[in-house]
Every structure is written in C-alpha cells, then in structure tokens.
C-alpha cells in the first residue's frame, strides 16, 4: 500500500487525481454491474461466433456459385447432364404411354368380343 502511495506521490497532482477518479469510477461500475458485464460479454462472444460461422458459410457458397458460373466446362457438363436426364424421362414417359395404349386396345378388343357374343 505504501509503495502505491509513493508511486502516486511521485506523479504530478493532476495525473494522480485522474487516476484516482478512474479507479473510483471503474471500481464502482464493476462493483455494481460486474456480473451483468461478464454475462453480456459472454453472450456477445457466443452470438459473434454463431454469426461469423454463418457468414463464412454464406460467403463460401457465393464463391462456389461464382466459380461454377465462370467455368464454361462445368456449365456445359451440367447442361448435357440435364438434357440427358430429360431425354431419359421422355423415353420412360413414351414407354408408359405405349403400355397404356396396348392395355386400352386389349380392353376394347375384349369388350367388342363380349358385346358381339
């Protein structure tokens, strides 16, 4: 304690008064609201971490989209794959239509035989 007083007495009076005022102000603030400040800092840290990970993921997705849109080989491959998938779906639909037409022919043929019998 005496060492602190000796250090304070060695400094100019205005600086000493400023340090005492700061010590009293900060000390009373921490004494009154210390736990609130601690919990607020923890909460801010957690929120900042959550937001920073989401922002990093969002930026990465944007960069991936930009990179994919720029590379013409990838665009061409996607378009070819899309065209192939459409062609396959159309062929499957045509096959289903043919099966349905054949069933209708069989039903009509059976119906016409039953009517004339």
N, C-alpha and C positions, 0 to 999 in steps of 0.2 A: 504494500500500500504506500509506503514511504517512497519507494522507487518511482511509482506513478506520479506522486505529488512533486517529486524532484524534477521529473521529466516535464511535467506541466508547468512548473515554475520557470524552467529554462526557456520555454517558448514565450513568444510575445503574448500580451494580455488578450488581444482581440482573437487570436487563434485559439487560445485556451478557452475563452468564453464560447467560441463557436463549437469547439469540440464537446464542451460540457452540454451545451444546448442540444447538439446532435445525439449525444449519449442519453440524455433525459428523454428526448422525443422518441428515438428509436426504441429505447428501453420500455417506455410506457406503451408504445404501439404494440410491441411484441408481447408485453405482459397482458394487454387487453385482448388482442386478436391473434395471438401466436398460433393457436391450433387451427383457426379459420384460414390463416395464411398458408400453413403447411398443407392442409387438405385441399385448398384451392390450387396450390402448386402441383400437387399430385394429380388432381383431376385435369388440370390443363395439360400436363405431360401425357396422360393417357389419351386424351382427346387428340392432341397433336400427333401422337404415334398412329392412331387409327386413321386420321385424315391423311397423313403422309403416305401410308401404305396404299390407301385408295387412290390417291393422286398419282403415285408411281405406277400402279396398275393401269390407270386410265391413260397416262402418257405412253406406256408401253403398247397398249392396244392401238392408240393413234399412230404410233411409229410403225407398228406392224402393218396396219392398213395402208399407210402411205408407201411403205416399202413394197407391199404386194401390188399396189396400183401402178407403181412406177415400172416394175419389171414386166416387160411385154411377154416373156416366155411363160410366166405364171398365168397371165391373163389368157393367153392362147390355150394353155392346157386346161384351164377352168372352162373356157367356152367349149372346147372339144369334149370334155367330160360331160358338160351339160347337154350338148347335142346328142351324145351317145346315150345318155340316160333318157332323154326324150324319145329317141328312136326306139329304144327297148320298151318303154312304156306304151308307145303307139303300136308296136308289134304285139304286145300282150293284149292290148285292147282289141286289135283286129282279130286275134285268135279267139277271144271271148265272144266277139260278135259272130264269128263263123260257127262256133259251137251253139250259140243261141239260135241262129238261123236253121241249123241242122235239127235241133230239137223241135223247132216250130214246124219244119217240114214233116218230121215224124209224127207229131201230134195231128197235123192236118191230114196226113195220109191215113192215120188210124181213125180219125173222125169221119173221113169220107167213106172208108170201108164200112164203118159201123152204120152210117146213115143208109147206105145202099143195101145193106144186108137185111 
